[in-house]
């Protein structure tokens, strides 16, 4: 818990004159992100971080796949906590990935960071979730966090047939406002489809701040494939 508290406490924008003054976690970030940390989103991020840690404590996770890794916050936290886990980070933004790589470096965190967009196909700028999972060594068990601001539906809907026989656990964040206003879909359609295909699904509603309840509730689906032996009941 002390590690987690330090992680969130030190994510503010701070400047240090020498390497000797660096704390356990040192992050270069943006003013926008710093405002979020001191506002209503911090409880959500703490909740998610605790659940990721809890999952790693209860299961033999070999890889953490951070899709929409941005500044590498969650990757660094899990690597510090579970040094044996290998990191793979993905974010198509040049600036976010630059800062994310820098944060990995200055925190002494070993991991791979790619600028590719994670979607349903493979080309010069994109990589599919199927390819990421298949690139791992045999007997790997990846924990995947995915937060790609509205592209989650397209990623998932175009990957289900290929992922149904893979072994993984996916924490997939959805934005209710994006689902309704931009995709014209009811958010529960995702869970219904997964259940119909016999995926194991747990739903977590995160952002219930009064200003967001009406149209911008964010929620997480924790997903494992049909034949998974992982027990998700402890998330209830």
C-alpha positions in Angstrom: 0.0 0.0 0.0 2.9 2.4 0.7 4.2 1.7 -2.7 0.8 2.6 -4.2 0.4 5.8 -2.2 3.9 6.9 -3.3 3.0 6.1 -6.9 0.0 8.5 -6.9 1.6 11.1 -4.6 4.6 11.6 -6.9 2.8 11.7 -10.2 2.5 15.5 -10.0 4.8 17.6 -12.2 8.0 18.2 -10.2 11.4 19.3 -11.2 14.6 18.1 -9.5 18.1 19.6 -9.9 20.0 16.4 -9.7 19.6 12.7 -10.0 20.3 12.3 -6.3 17.0 14.0 -5.5 14.8 11.6 -7.6 12.2 9.8 -5.5 11.2 6.2 -6.0 8.8 7.4 -8.8 9.7 10.4 -10.9 7.4 11.3 -13.7 7.4 14.0 -16.4 3.8 14.7 -17.2 1.5 17.4 -18.4 -0.6 20.1 -16.7 -3.8 18.4 -17.9 -2.8 15.1 -16.4 -1.8 16.8 -13.1 -5.2 18.4 -12.8 -6.8 14.9 -13.2 -4.7 13.5 -10.4 -5.9 16.1 -7.9 -9.5 15.8 -9.1 -12.2 13.2 -9.3 -10.3 10.7 -11.4 -7.7 9.8 -8.8 -10.0 7.4 -6.9 -10.8 5.5 -10.1 -7.1 5.1 -11.0 -6.3 3.9 -7.5 -9.1 1.4 -7.7 -7.9 0.1 -11.0 -4.3 -0.1 -9.8 -5.3 -2.1 -6.7 -7.3 -4.5 -8.9 -4.4 -5.0 -11.2 -2.1 -5.7 -8.2 -4.6 -8.0 -6.7 -4.9 -10.0 -9.9 -1.1 -10.4 -10.1 -1.0 -11.5 -6.5 -3.5 -14.2 -7.1 -2.3 -15.4 -10.6 0.9 -16.3 -12.3 1.0 -13.3 -14.6 4.1 -13.3 -16.9 3.4 -10.2 -19.0 1.7 -6.9 -18.6 0.4 -5.5 -21.9 -0.4 -1.8 -21.5 -2.5 -0.7 -24.4 -3.0 3.1 -24.3 0.0 3.2 -22.0 0.5 7.0 -22.3 3.1 8.0 -19.7 3.6 4.4 -18.4 2.2 5.0 -14.9 0.6 1.6 -14.5 3.4 -0.3 -16.2 6.0 1.2 -13.8 3.8 0.5 -10.8 3.4 -3.2 -11.7 7.0 -3.7 -12.7 8.1 -2.2 -9.4 5.7 -4.5 -7.5 6.3 -7.6 -9.6 9.8 -7.5 -11.1 9.4 -10.8 -12.9 6.7 -9.5 -15.2 7.7 -8.4 -18.7 6.3 -5.1 -20.0 4.9 -4.3 -23.4 3.5 -0.8 -23.8 1.6 0.6 -26.8 0.5 4.2 -27.6 0.3 5.7 -31.1 0.8 9.3 -29.9 4.4 10.5 -30.5 4.4 12.8 -27.5 2.8 10.4 -25.0 5.1 7.5 -26.1 8.1 9.8 -25.9 7.2 10.7 -22.3 6.3 7.1 -21.5 9.7 5.9 -22.7 11.4 8.6 -20.7 9.4 7.7 -17.6 10.4 4.0 -18.0 14.1 5.1 -18.3 14.3 7.5 -15.4 12.5 5.0 -13.1 14.9 2.2 -14.1 12.0 0.2 -15.5 12.8 -2.3 -18.2 10.0 -2.6 -20.9 9.3 -2.4 -24.6 7.3 0.6 -25.8 5.8 0.7 -29.3 4.2 3.6 -31.2 1.8 1.2 -33.0 -1.9 1.5 -32.7 -3.5 -1.6 -31.3 -6.5 -2.6 -33.4 -7.9 -5.5 -35.4 -5.3 -5.6 -38.2 -1.5 -5.7 -38.7 0.2 -3.1 -40.9 3.0 -0.5 -40.7 1.2 1.6 -38.1 -1.0 -1.0 -36.4 -0.8 -4.3 -34.6 -3.6 -6.6 -33.7 -4.3 -7.9 -30.2 -4.1 -11.4 -31.6 -0.5 -10.8 -32.9 0.6 -9.3 -29.5 -0.6 -12.4 -27.6 0.8 -14.8 -30.2 4.2 -13.2 -30.0 4.6 -14.2 -26.4 6.5 -17.3 -25.4 4.7 -20.6 -24.8 3.0 -20.9 -21.4 2.8 -17.1 -21.0 -0.1 -15.6 -19.2 -0.6 -11.9 -20.1 -2.6 -9.4 -18.1 -3.8 -6.7 -20.5 -5.0 -3.2 -19.7 -6.7 -1.4 -22.5 -7.8 2.3 -22.5 -7.9 3.7 -26.0 -10.5 6.4 -25.7 -13.4 5.0 -27.8 -11.6 2.5 -30.0 -12.2 -0.3 -27.5 -15.4 -1.5 -29.2 -13.7 -1.8 -32.6 -10.7 -3.6 -31.2 -12.9 -6.1 -29.3 -15.6 -6.7 -31.8 -13.0 -7.5 -34.6 -10.9 -9.7 -32.4 -13.3 -12.0 -30.6 -13.2 -14.9 -33.0 -9.4 -15.0 -32.9 -9.1 -14.5 -29.2 -11.6 -17.1 -28.0 -9.0 -19.8 -27.7 -6.2 -17.6 -26.3 -5.2 -17.4 -22.7 -5.3 -13.9 -21.2 -7.1 -11.6 -18.9 -8.2 -8.2 -20.3 -9.1 -5.1 -18.3 -11.0 -3.1 -20.9 -12.2 0.4 -20.2 -15.3 1.8 -21.9 -16.7 5.3 -22.1 -20.5 5.4 -21.9 -20.7 8.8 -23.6 -18.6 7.7 -26.5 -20.6 4.5 -26.9 -23.9 6.4 -27.0 -23.0 9.6 -28.8 -20.4 8.6 -31.3 -21.0 4.9 -31.9 -24.8 5.0 -31.3 -24.7 1.8 -29.2 -26.0 1.0 -25.8 -23.0 0.1 -23.5 -24.4 -3.2 -22.3 -24.3 -4.6 -25.8 -20.6 -5.4 -25.3 -21.1 -7.5 -22.2 -24.1 -9.2 -23.7 -22.1 -10.2 -26.8 -19.2 -11.5 -24.6 -21.6 -13.6 -22.5 -23.3 -15.0 -25.6 -19.9 -16.2 -26.8 -19.2 -17.7 -23.3 -16.4 -15.3 -22.3 -16.1 -14.8 -18.6 -17.0 -11.1 -17.8 -17.0 -9.0 -14.7 -18.3 -5.4 -14.9 -16.9 -2.6 -12.7 -18.5 0.9 -12.8 -15.8 3.5 -11.9 -16.6 7.1 -12.4 -19.8 7.9 -10.5 -19.0 11.5 -9.7 -22.2 13.5 -9.7 -21.2 15.6 -12.7 -20.6 12.5 -14.8 -23.4 10.2 -13.8 -25.7 11.5 -16.6 -23.7 10.7 -19.7 -20.1 9.9 -19.1 -19.9 7.0 -16.8 -16.7 5.0 -17.4 -16.7 1.3 -16.7 -14.3 -1.6 -16.9 -14.9 -5.0 -18.2 -12.6 -7.7 -16.9 -12.6 -10.5 -19.5 -11.2 -14.0 -19.7 -11.8 -16.5 -22.5 -14.4 -19.3 -22.2 -12.0 -22.1 -21.2 -10.0 -19.9 -18.7 -9.4 -21.4 -15.2 -8.9 -18.0 -13.7 -11.4 -17.2 -11.0 -12.8 -13.7 -11.4 -15.3 -14.0 -8.5 -13.0 -12.1 -6.1 -13.7 -8.9 -8.1 -17.3 -8.9 -7.1 
